[in-house]
Amino acid sequence: MVELTDRQIKLLKVIIEEYIETALPVGSQMIEKKHDLGISPATIRNEMVRLTKNGFLKQPHTSAGRMPTPMALKFYIQNLMQQKEISVTDEVAVKEKIWDVRKRQDRLLRESVKALADKTHMLAITTTSQGDICYAGMSNLLDMLEFYDMITTKNLLMVLDRNDFWWDIFGRNPIDAPFHVIFGEELRHEYLVNCGMVYARIETPHLKCAIGIVGPARLDYSYVIPVVSYFGHLITDFSKEW
């Protein structure tokens, strides 16, 4: 990967966070007016061109601003993003929702998915190595610009009930990481290129599964990553007691 200068890193961070918030291409004039980076508009434009040539940004069409590429989003998650901590109040609220069903696998996974969808306002999904799948929050996606595209939404619906599709994705990565992030092309479906997913793997003597959320590639990773990780740890702890 190309090594970025400090100035390019600051600019890239601004562009990614603006894009996550708005879902719109980010232009140099907006950056210059909204953010005090201590550089001229011409320098901003030149650096955006360099970031585009190096694969961190893309331009939907000639007159548009820039959008981060999957490479840029991964760089952001690994190097720039600061995870938001889950409050004790939120942890307690989540536990209360699933506490009474913690000893029953089917109910635990079903209620956990509902709670995760409510917490993240995304589509939440869980699948097991035995072929079980459940999800909640599909309607949440309809609030996002990316899913105004009916082809994207239709194709997501087409694979939603396919446990083999999701388990193939979940099973690729090791279980010892607290979370995993994948983007459209990694979902192995050409019509899901605008989608992103964060999930956690769970593997105990009594349970082998994964739980995660699906949304646009511009997910608010600083928020959803710690939330998904928390659900993964919680289900792991409960399943160890079975």
C-alpha positions in Angstrom: 0.0 0.0 0.0 1.2 3.5 -0.8 2.5 5.4 2.3 0.4 8.5 2.9 1.6 11.8 4.2 0.2 13.3 7.4 -1.7 15.8 5.3 -3.2 13.2 3.1 -4.2 11.1 6.1 -6.0 14.1 7.7 -7.8 14.8 4.4 -8.8 11.2 3.9 -10.2 11.0 7.4 -12.4 14.1 6.7 -13.6 12.7 3.4 -14.5 9.3 4.8 -16.4 10.7 7.8 -18.3 13.2 5.7 -19.2 10.4 3.3 -20.3 8.1 6.2 -22.6 10.9 7.4 -24.1 12.0 4.1 -23.7 9.2 1.6 -22.7 11.9 -1.0 -19.5 12.5 -2.9 -17.3 15.0 -1.0 -16.0 18.1 -2.9 -13.0 20.2 -2.2 -15.1 23.4 -1.7 -17.2 21.8 1.0 -14.0 20.6 2.8 -12.4 24.0 2.6 -15.5 25.7 4.0 -16.4 23.2 6.8 -12.9 22.0 8.0 -9.9 24.0 9.0 -7.1 21.8 7.6 -4.7 24.8 7.2 -4.3 24.2 3.4 -5.6 26.1 0.4 -8.5 24.9 -1.8 -6.0 24.2 -4.6 -3.9 22.0 -2.3 -7.0 20.1 -1.3 -7.9 19.5 -4.9 -4.4 18.3 -5.7 -4.2 16.0 -2.8 -7.6 14.5 -3.7 -6.3 13.8 -7.2 -3.3 12.0 -5.7 -5.5 10.0 -3.3 -7.6 9.0 -6.3 -4.6 7.9 -8.3 -3.4 5.8 -5.4 -6.7 4.0 -5.1 -8.1 5.6 -1.9 -10.8 7.7 -3.5 -13.0 7.3 -6.6 -15.1 9.8 -8.6 -18.6 8.7 -9.7 -18.4 11.2 -12.7 -16.2 14.0 -13.8 -18.0 16.9 -12.1 -18.7 15.1 -8.8 -16.7 15.0 -5.6 -14.9 12.0 -4.3 -15.9 8.9 -2.4 -13.8 6.5 -0.4 -12.9 3.1 -1.9 -13.0 -0.1 0.1 -9.2 0.2 0.5 -9.7 3.6 2.1 -12.4 2.3 4.4 -10.2 -0.5 5.6 -7.3 1.9 6.1 -9.7 4.1 8.2 -10.9 1.2 10.3 -7.4 -0.1 11.0 -5.6 3.2 11.5 -7.8 6.3 12.0 -11.1 5.2 13.6 -11.7 5.6 17.3 -14.3 3.1 18.6 -17.1 4.5 20.7 -17.4 2.8 24.0 -20.7 1.2 25.0 -22.1 2.7 28.1 -22.8 0.6 31.1 -26.5 1.6 30.8 -26.6 0.2 27.2 -24.8 -3.0 28.3 -27.4 -3.6 31.0 -30.3 -2.8 28.7 -29.0 -5.4 26.2 -28.5 -8.1 28.8 -32.0 -7.5 30.2 -33.5 -8.1 26.8 -31.9 -11.5 26.4 -31.3 -12.7 30.0 -34.4 -14.8 30.3 -33.6 -16.8 27.1 -29.9 -17.2 27.7 -30.1 -21.0 28.2 -31.9 -21.7 25.0 -30.0 -21.5 21.8 -32.8 -20.8 19.4 -34.4 -18.1 21.6 -31.1 -16.6 22.5 -30.1 -16.1 18.9 -33.5 -14.8 17.8 -33.7 -12.3 20.7 -30.1 -11.2 20.2 -30.7 -10.5 16.5 -33.8 -8.4 17.4 -31.8 -6.5 20.0 -28.9 -5.9 17.7 -31.2 -4.6 14.9 -32.8 -2.2 17.4 -29.4 -1.0 18.7 -27.8 -0.4 15.4 -30.8 0.5 13.2 -29.5 -2.0 10.6 -30.4 -5.4 9.3 -29.1 -7.9 11.9 -28.4 -11.6 11.0 -27.2 -14.7 12.7 -26.5 -18.1 11.2 -25.2 -21.4 12.6 -23.0 -24.2 11.3 -26.1 -26.4 11.6 -27.9 -24.4 9.0 -30.2 -22.2 11.1 -30.6 -18.6 10.2 -32.6 -15.7 11.6 -32.6 -11.9 11.0 -34.4 -8.8 12.0 -34.5 -5.1 11.0 -34.9 -5.4 7.2 -37.0 -2.3 7.2 -34.1 -0.3 8.7 -32.3 -0.4 5.4 -35.1 1.4 3.6 -34.0 4.6 5.5 -30.7 4.6 3.6 -30.0 6.0 0.2 -28.1 3.0 -1.0 -31.2 0.8 -0.6 -33.4 3.1 -2.7 -31.9 1.1 -5.5 -34.4 -1.7 -5.9 -31.9 -4.0 -7.6 -29.6 -3.8 -4.5 -32.5 -4.4 -2.2 -34.0 -7.2 -4.3 -30.7 -9.1 -4.5 -30.1 -8.8 -0.7 -33.6 -10.2 -0.2 -32.8 -13.1 -2.6 -29.9 -14.3 -0.5 -31.3 -13.4 2.9 -32.7 -16.9 3.6 -29.7 -18.7 2.3 -27.7 -20.0 5.2 -25.1 -21.4 2.9 -24.4 -18.0 1.4 -23.9 -16.4 4.8 -22.0 -19.2 6.5 -19.6 -19.3 3.5 -18.8 -15.6 4.4 -18.7 -16.1 8.1 -16.5 -19.2 7.9 -13.7 -17.6 6.1 -12.2 -15.7 9.0 -10.7 -16.8 12.3 -12.7 -16.9 15.4 -10.1 -15.3 17.7 -10.7 -11.8 16.3 -13.4 -9.7 18.2 -15.0 -8.7 14.9 -14.7 -8.9 11.1 -15.5 -6.3 8.4 -16.3 -7.1 4.8 -17.4 -5.0 1.8 -19.5 -5.5 -1.3 -17.1 -7.5 -3.6 -16.2 -9.7 -0.7 -19.8 -10.7 -0.4 -19.4 -12.4 -3.7 -22.4 -10.9 -5.3 -22.1 -8.2 -8.0 -25.3 -6.4 -6.9 -24.1 -6.1 -3.3 -21.1 -4.0 -4.0 -22.5 -1.0 -2.1 -23.1 -3.2 1.1 -20.9 -3.7 4.1 -21.0 -6.1 7.0 -19.6 -6.3 10.5 -19.9 -9.6 12.3 -18.5 -11.6 15.2 -17.8 -15.4 15.3 -18.8 -17.5 18.2 -17.4 -21.0 18.7 -17.9 -22.9 22.0 -18.4 -26.6 22.7 -22.2 -26.1 22.3 -22.5 -23.4 19.7 -20.8 -22.5 16.4 -22.4 -19.4 14.9 -21.9 -15.8 13.9 -23.9 -12.6 14.5 -23.6 -9.4 12.6 -25.2 -6.5 10.8 -25.6 -5.7 7.1 -25.9 -2.1 5.8 -24.3 0.2 3.3 -20.5 0.2 2.9 -20.4 3.6 4.7 -21.5 2.1 8.0 -20.8 4.1 11.1 -18.0 1.6 12.0 -16.9 3.5 15.1 -20.3 2.7 16.6 -21.3 -0.7 15.1 -18.0 -2.5 15.6 -18.0 -2.2 19.4 -21.8 -3.1 19.5 -21.4 -6.2 17.4 -18.3 -7.2 19.4 -20.2 -6.9 22.6 -23.0 -9.1 21.3 -20.4 -11.7 20.2 -18.8 -11.7 23.6 -22.2 -11.9 25.4 -23.4 -14.9 23.3 -20.1 -16.6 23.8 -20.3 -16.2 27.6 -23.9 -17.5 27.8 -23.2 -20.5 25.5 -20.3 -21.6 27.7 -22.7 -22.2 30.6 -24.9 -24.6 28.7 
